[in-house]
Amino acid sequence: MKFAQLGATGLYVSRIALGAMSFGGAGTPPWNHVGGLDDVAAGTLVNTALDHGVNLIDTANVYADGESEEILGRVIKSRRDEVVLATKLSARMGPGPNDAGLSRYHVTNALDESLRRLGTDHVDLYQIHNFDPVTPIEETLRALDDAVRAGKVRYLGASNLAAWQLARALGKSDQLGLSRFVASQSYYSLAGRDIEAELVPLLTEEKVGLLVWSPLAGGFLSGKFDRTGVSDADARHTRTQFPPVDAESAYAIIDVLRKVAERHEATVAQTALAWVLAQPAVTSVIAGVKRLDQLTGNLAAVDLDLSTEDLAELDEVSRTPLRYPGWIQADQSWRHPAA
């Protein structure tokens, strides 16, 4: 396994992380479509991942309505010290008016409930799962900082924030002397390169780590899909279109992925993961799997080094056109010759 520094911290995390969204929820839509794994199946994945050097495992309180955290807590109990444990909050966890969001009330309650379910006294990386348009960001940041000072949380992260939302949060943290977000967990794949426009430059400038969720675009880039149909009827993207994918554009990407994969005697999935890992801003990719063969296959991607030619071909077929003001700022003709 290879490791990378998480943002500007001294913490190192594995370049492949294990996602626990597939743990729990058997018989309960939509979680049964994601995985519905029990303790035994989840334990096999977790222990195999740890044995291969993975140290970052990510879940969320909302996954399978808390069952993912419960299962993960049980299966890592004997190996807790080997795990950089990450979870998330903000989604609705009950019927009450304060059972969702990022208020101090909900942050405090949600953290305590996650700690109980995970069977631990601290979370290594606690992440807000989305933007809360109601709660002032200062209230959220102060509540999270209190959790850090109390020893319940070691590092803070944010997920699914726009660049301006994350920039404002970082600015407020600096202004108020509060713990900063050290990582952004964001969707990024060859079929979804939106974050390159504004979020990636912000992360690079502010030295915030990038943890990538759904690097295979919900399985669409796994090698199971092409224009002729689906080779695996159990593939997740046949049941839930998340994240959304432009199929025609993705098929063109898959065509190139197959060509590059053949050069390296690798799989389409490994090649798609290797492309994400090759992007300079990326710290780690989160592999959400249901089966052991999927996990071991994904882990092999960390050793797949794509050539300059490979990367250029994949970039060409997947590149997102620059949006304003990106295209005008990319024009270098106006610059002073000495600049």
Summary of the structure (lengths in Angstrom):
residues: 339
radius of gyration: 19.9
end to end distance: 40.9
largest distance: 64.8
contacts: 1122
relative contact order: 0.12
helix: 43%
strand: 17%
